[in-house]
Amino acid sequence: MANWQKLRPQSVEGWLTWVILIMVAFFTLMSPQFLTIQNLLDLSESYAVTGIFALGLFVVLVTGGIDISFAAVASVVQYVIATFLLQGLLESPTLSIMLAIIIGIAFGLINAILIYSLNVVSIIITISMQSLLFGMLMWLTNGHSIYDLPDWWVDPVTILPFEVDGEYYQIGLPLIVMLGIAFLTWVLMNKTHIGRQLYAVGGSQESASRIGIRVSVIYLFAYGYLGAMAAIGGMLQTYRMSEVVPSALVGGELDVLAAAVLGGASLSGGRGSVIGTLMGVFLIGILKNGLNLIGVSNYFVNIVIGMVILIAICITHYKKRKETDVGFV
């Protein structure tokens, strides 16, 4: 018993480490293809965009909010930038990326303003925004994809090439960008004054206001940050796929939410970490990739994701009930 107490994880990240190790061992035994360098690189690159979205959503969750519109924002950003490039309104890669981020931030700020000024639950506003943006995008484009994109956006970028047993590999650009954003987010949340304010607002908005924190500004920052991450993720998704497909990103929001929740982010705010969020992303990625290799339907993963979110909601409600000493009704 004493030995178990020593081995027992004391944090969410510790538990996730054990779960990931067990899953890796299981899928390695079930499929020899799982623990290959190429599969691990493909897995990391495939879920890099999910990781970027999750890091942005994590910041919003810390404040006690939630935003479901990021995938629709990313899709709109993709299509707007691609259209401008094809019409000759944009040429510079730098200006294109900057405009994409500005558009993403603008949608995030709109969400924050509506949530704060109307005092409406964030999920209602952001689901409405998601439906509005995606509906308009599909209506205006008829769901048509864009293929003829400039080389700078779609040509593979060689980063950190290496050789193992005569086989050549390279680290993908999306993974490098995701790791860079993870570091930026970690510094933001752990080493800056605004990071502490984000956690304070999530812990208790009323208490944060009493000590002089401008809650409206924190909301603007959090949702704007997610908007920027949505734009960057959308641009990288186009880089990976070499095309803009209006419906490619919408529908994966629950994967992102589940990853953030698995990583320790509380739906009531005030908790969560960058490391935990990344571990949650790759846990979902390992689960989907491993089940696919052994021939299990992805629908099973959807069941797991739904259970994770439902359990998180129940835990959040249970904690609030203990704090207020009221029932479930």
N, C-alpha and C positions, 0 to 999 in steps of 0.2 A: 504493500500500500504506500509506504514511504517513497519507494522508487517511482511509483506511478505519479505521486504528487510532484516529484521533481521533473518528470517528463511532461506533465500536463501543461499545455500551453496557457499562458497568462494573458493573451491578447487575441484579438480577431486575426491579426496577421499570423500568429502562431498556429491557430487552428487551421487557417487556410493553407499554411505550409504543409501540415500533415495531410490534409485532404488532397492537395495537389500531388504530393509524393505517392500517396496510395493510388490515385488515379493514373499517374504515369506508370507505376509498376504494373497495374492491372492491364492497361492498354498495350504495354510493351509485351506482356505475356500473350495477349490475345492477337496481336498483329505485329509481325516483325518490321513492318513499314513505319510504325509509329515513331520510334526513337531514332529515326534517320536524320541526318543533318538537313537534308532538303525539306523533309516534312516539317521539322521544327522551324526552319526559316519561313516556309510558306505559311505556317500557322501564325507566326509572329507578325508577318506582314499583313495577313488577311484580317487580323484583329487590331491592327494599329489604329485604323480609323475609328473603330469602336472604342478603343482606349482614349483617343482624343475627345470624342463625344463624352465619355464617362468622366474624364477629368473636369470638363466644363460643367457637367451636371452635378458632380460632387460639390463644387463650389456653391451652386444654387441650393442643394440639399442641406448643406451646412447651415444656411440661413433659415432653414425651416420651410423653404419653398420647394416647388417642383416645376419642371418645364418639359413638356412633351413635344414641343414644336420644333426642336432643334433639327430633326431630320428633314422636315419640310423647308426650314430655312436654308439648310445645306443644299437641297435640291434647287431652290430658287436661285441661290448664289451661283451654282454651277451653270444653270441655263442662261442667266443674265450675262455672266462673263463670257461664256461661249458665243452667245449672240453678238455681243459687242465686238468680239474679236473677228468673227466672220464678216461683220458689216464694216470693218475697218475703223471702228470708233476707238479701239484699243490696239496697241501693238506691243508695248513694253511689258515684259513679264512682271517687273517690279510694280508698275502701276496697276496691273491686273490683279495681283495678289493683294495690294493695298486696298483697292476698290472692293474686292471680295470681303475683306475683313471689315471694312466700313459698313457695307450692306448688312453683314451678319450682326455687327454691334447695334446697328439701327433697329433691327427687328427685336433684339434683346431688350433694348431700352424701351421700345413700345410695350413689350410685355410687362416690364417692371413698372412703368407709369400706370398702365391699366390696373395692374394688381394692387398697387399702393393707393392710387387715387380713388378707385372704386371700392376698395376694401373687400375684394372678392377672392375666394379661395383660388390659389394659383393654378391648380390643375384645371379648373374650369376655363380660365382665360387662355391657358396655353393649348388645351385641346381645341378650343374654338379657333385659335390662331393657326394651329396645325391643319385643321379642316379647311379654313379659309385659304391659306397659302397653297396647299396641295391641290385643292379644288380649282383654284384660279390657274395654277400652273398647267394642270392637265387639260383644262378647258381652252386656254390660250394656245397651247402647243399641240393639242389633239394627241398627246402622248408620244409624239415623234421624238426620236433620239437624234443627237448631233454627233457625227463621226469625223468630219473634216476639221480637225483641231490642229493648232500650230505645234511644231515639233518640240518646242521648249516645254510644252505641257504634258506630252505623252511619251516622249523618247525616254527609255530607261536610263537612269543615272547610276553609274558604277561607283559604289561606296564600299570601302573596306573589303576588297576582294581577297580571298584566301584559298588555299589548296589543301585538300585532305585525300590521301591515297590516290593521287592523280586526278581527282575530281575538283573542278573549280566552282566556288560558291561566292556569293556576295551578300552583304547586309542591305536590305531594301531601304529606299528613301523614306517610306512611310514610318518604318520602325525608328529610324534615326530622329525624325521629326517628333514622333510621339514621346520618345525618351527625353528630348529637349524640352517639350511642353511639360512633361512630368516634373522635370527639375525646376522649371519656372514656377509651376503650381506649388511645388513643395516649398520653395523659397517664399512665395507669396503667403502661403497659409501658416508657415512656421517661423518666419523671420521678419515679418513686417507688421506694422501697426494695424493696417487694414485687415490682415489675416486674423488677428486677434478680435477685431471688431466683427468680422463675419461670424466667428464662433460665438461671440457674445450675443449677437442678434438672434442666432439660432437657439441659444440656451434660454433666453428670455427677452423678447422684444421690449417688453415694458421696462425691465431692469436696465436694458441697454439704453433706452431713451432717457432714463433717469440720470445716468452717468454722463450724458452729453453726446452719445453716439447718434448721428443723424441716420435713422433707419432708412429713410428714402434714398439717401446716397448709397448706402450699402446694397440696397435692392438694385439700384441702377448698375452698380459695379458688377454684382454677381450675375445678373441676367445678361449684361453686356459682355461679360467674360465668356459665358456660354455661347452667345451669339458669335463671338470671334472664333471660338473653337469649332462651332458648326461650319463656319466659312472655310476654315483651314481643312477640316475633315472632308468637306465637300470637294475642295480642290484636289486633295490627295486621292479621293475616290476616283475622280476622273483620270488622274495620272495612272492609277492602277488598271483601270478598265479601258483606257484609251477612247472613251466615248462618254457622252452625257446622256444618261437614261433617266427621265423624270421620276420614274417610280422605283429606282434602284435602292434608295436609302429608306424611304418611308415603309414602315412595317417592322423595322428592327429596333424600335424605341425601347421595347420591353427588355431586350438583351442588355442594352446600356443601363437601364434602371436596375435590373437584377444584378449586374456586375457591381454597380456602386453600392447597392444594399448589401451584397455578399461581402464587400470590402469593409463593411462596418459603418457606412453612412446611415444615420437615423432619419426616418421619414418625418420625424418631429423636429429635426435640426440639432445643431450643437455638437455633433460627433461625426467622425470619419477621418480617413487619412489617405494621402496620395498612394502610399505603398499598398494599402489594403484595396484601394480602387483598382490598381493595376493587377493585383493578384486575383481580384474578382473577375476582371476581364479575361485573363488567361485561363482561369478555371472554367469559365463558360466555353472558351475556345477549345481547350483540351477536351472537354466533355463532348462538344459537337464533332470535333475532328476525330476523336477516338471512336465514338459510336458510328460515325460514317464509315470508318475503316473496317469495323467488324460487322457492318451490314445492318445496323439498327436504325430505324426510321428517325429522322430529325423531329418528328412530331413528339417523340418521347422527351426530347430536350425541352420542347415548349411546355410540356406538363411540369417538368422540373422548374423551369423559370416561373411559371404561374404559381407553383407552390412556394417558391422563395419569396415572391412579392406578397403573397397572401399571408405567409408567416410573419414577414416584416411588418405588415399592417396590424396584425393581431398583437405582436410584441409592443408596437408603438402605442396601441390603444390600451393594452394592459398596464404599461408604465404610467400612462396618463391617469388611468383609473386608480392606481395605487396612490398617485400624488394627490388626486382630488377626492378619493374615497367614494366614487360613484360606480354604478353598475354599467353593464354593456349597453343598456338601453337609455 
